[in-house]
Amino acid sequence: MTAFLIQIAGAAALLLWAVRLVRTGVERAFATQLRQGLRRASDNRLLAAFSGLVSAMMLQSSTAVAMLVSNFASKGALSIAVGIAMLLGADLGSALVAQILLARPGILVPALLLVGVALFLRSEQRKLRQTGRILIGLALIFVSLDMLRTATAPIIESKGAVAVLGYLDSDLFTAFILGAIFAWVVHSSVAAILLFVTMVAQGALPPMAAMAMVLGANLGGAMIAFVLTLAADVRARRIVSANLVLRGGGALAVLLALNLNLLDPTWLGQAAAAQVMGLHLVFNLVLCLLALPFVGLIARMSERVMRDPNVQSLGRGMTALDPAALEDPPRALNCAARELLRMGEVIEKMLVAAMGLYEVWDDRVAEAIRDEDKALRQMHLDLKLYLAGMNRHKLDDSAVNGAIEASLMAANLEAAADQVARKMTDLARKLSLEGISFSKSGQQEINDFMDRIQANVQLALTVMMTRNPDDARELVAEKESIRTAEQKLQSKHLSRLREGVSESIETSAIHQETLRILKQVNTSFAMAGYPILDESGDLLSSRLSSQG
């Protein structure tokens, strides 16, 4: 029995890891492209749903798409109705991914492993390395499902296991709850559904129980994004909450129909596994088709239920600097690192809010950004005094270097905040006062560039938290890539000036200065990677060593 449980748990663990491997590979290699694709689809609901579908298939996660959409909604880059349409498409996309991954790959597995490992180990280009990571993850998904089929075969011969699982066939509500809990615990509805369908195909899980568990996984998958965005802007929470009500409510309605024998699953296929997978696909397809025409009405209802707060605030928490830790240098440095992370998170919110002012000026938002800048300067001062307090105690070389590193990073972050609070808000206000706007192509270039900067800011926060050398290497490499991209965008802008585009002429100085500010913000955050690479030996003469 112990060996059986270990086999099941091992197969499930490999499945979860493989799904995560694919998702992180796509995020690291194509996050900017996905962000740009979602944002550009915000003018059309059908296109928005399609972009959500494609993104979910690439990321193998509707939750990841929900987090991207929430980010756009928080800065006002898309409407609630469009955001709901994207999540409806993402739910359908994750269902299609599960269907594709259930196929028997044959010789495809060794081919994926061969190409994936070769790309990951031999390629020096980041995107090719991450493509190799994706291929390895896909191969491991197929391997884990084969392991699961082998491990669950003995269940059919066990009378006790058959009796326990048979109970779920008679209590669909309990099966539904178990499916929702499992999807929530593993934080992946795709992995949960792959597990349930594979078990029913092996005869280890009764078909009706499996259908209830798959419906529960739909509720659990929607709950993941809901909980992750509880502290987000109300505009983001409206989208995620609407999707939870639609997906969860729809799943409960279908469960009720199954329980009352109002739905005959045999029309979905002859095999039990085909019926379960077909129910999942049809459920998400019908939900998308039925809800898509009414996303405007759903959006208005969510606005009435979840109203805007009277006072808009970017939010601050208590300080992480603990005076009691000063006598223990390693602990004090950890406190300083947490404070630096808080500073970085505040600046990210300031940056997102400032970009929103370029499209719609809001005095309250501008004032909130200035208030945050003042608070951040105080945070910087408090951190410097805290680090100075460490010097009253005997420090070894490691602690001294850590204090210097924290002090320099704090200065870089304050410089980035100054760029956002003073210069970007002034430029946005100038656009509003003069009644001018960027040309369509110019606005798209700035938005695309902002997507890259924001992705790098989030990567920098990850580096500050984990100190992972691979992420630090990627962050520093992106600094040079951003510099090159900024130069190309400046050249494109000058080309429009030569062509006599009126909007480009009116906003030329603002356009060029905005690009320059964003590049400098990126540089400030990229500095988080240099000390880590210096420790690992990946830096040589201020450049990434070729051994990386």
Summary of the structure (lengths in Angstrom):
residues: 548
radius of gyration: 25.8
end to end distance: 45.8
largest distance: 80.7
contacts: 1934
relative contact order: 0.08
helix: 83%
strand: 1%
